[in-house]
Amino acid sequence: MNVIIIEDEKPAARRLDRMLQKIGVTAMAMLHSVEESLTWFNENEHPDLIFLDIQLSDGLSFEIFENIDINSAIIFTTAYDEYALQAFKLNSIDYLLKPIDTDDLENAYTKFKERIPTKQKVAIDFDDIKKLLVNPLEREYKKRFTIKVGQHLKMVSIDTIECFYSENKGTYIHTTEGRDYLIDLTLDQLEQELEPQTFFRTSRKFYVNVNAIKDIISYTNSRLQIKLNTYQHQDIIVSRERVRDFKDWLE
């Protein structure tokens, strides 16, 4: 069974690869861009199954299929659940919402294997999917937050934020100036707002900015402790289940 992963975020690709290995599947390649994928498909036998992200570093992954005739089965991996679930469901084996859940991955792979004896192919209508994706693929992450301070509104640039943290049922910003501001968002809601190469969720309580990390220390039970430039209110601990992804994110 030949399987490849097409995903522009390398930590996400490595995480999916590890999850596949746990269910007995080894990806023969991990590709991260349209250009790299085109080269690979021109030089290699096409796989049985592709785990396909939509937005790659140099364009939409659909461009690969517009240039090369590929008959592989596809399982989409996507964060755009509000816009394209219908198209993903109709035009592929399955879709997986990021962050990918282990049970969902196993179920999607099982659906793929069930199609193998009948050699059932799914016709992918990429134009149909593009129409449903609308503008969210041209995704822009938060550049600033507007904070109410007394009777005033303060603009806080994302570049000046060391971390987001939860405390006493509230969510706060901590800035490079050592100031803390309450915001009207949960950490879960922030997941769709923060650029994933800059911010990492270390635990249920923290998102940290890679540019604000001063030190990383080995901690108990195979965890890590992070020291930021100015934040000192609580210990920032990378939970054990996130340590591997955190190390990948740093690379």
Secondary structure, 3 states (H helix, E strand, C coil): CCEEEECCCHHHHHHHHHHHHHCCCCEEEEECCHHHHHHHHHHCCCCCEEEEECEECCEECHHHHHHCCCCCEEEEEECCHHHHHHHHHHHCCEEEECCCCHHHHHHHHHHHHHHCCCCCCCCCCHHHHHHHHCCCCCCCCCCEEEEEECCEEEEEEHHHEEEEEEECCEEEEEECCCCEEEECCCHHHHCCCCCCCCEEECCCCEEEEHHHEEEEEECHHHCEEEEECCCCCCCEEECHHHHHHHHHHHC
